[in-house]
Amino acid sequence: MLNCRQASELMSQGMDGKLSLKDRWALKVHLMMCRGCASFMHQIRFLRKAGNRWQQHSPSNPTRLSNEAKKRINDALEDFKNGRRLHNDDKGTSS
């Protein structure tokens, strides 16, 4: 049985590529039992669709992130994966 952290990791991986049959079933079972993760899955699907629609309607003016912004995002995701949380007053540094 997956815990919520593992389920969220599989949700993210599933958005980026195809999951194995075992992972898809494990995630499906977890989502049937966990309302919080099911809600999270709906939210990330909505955000992905909204982002795709926004991008389709403004192709002449693509938004680009700076390398610094990309690094901060990647660092924050890595911190989250490793169990470290960010605090609002840290201004982008992990605790």
Secondary structure as UniProt FT lines:
FT   HELIX           4..16
FT   HELIX           21..33
FT   HELIX           35..57
FT   TURN            59..60
FT   HELIX           67..81
FT   TURN            82..83
FT   HELIX           88..90
//
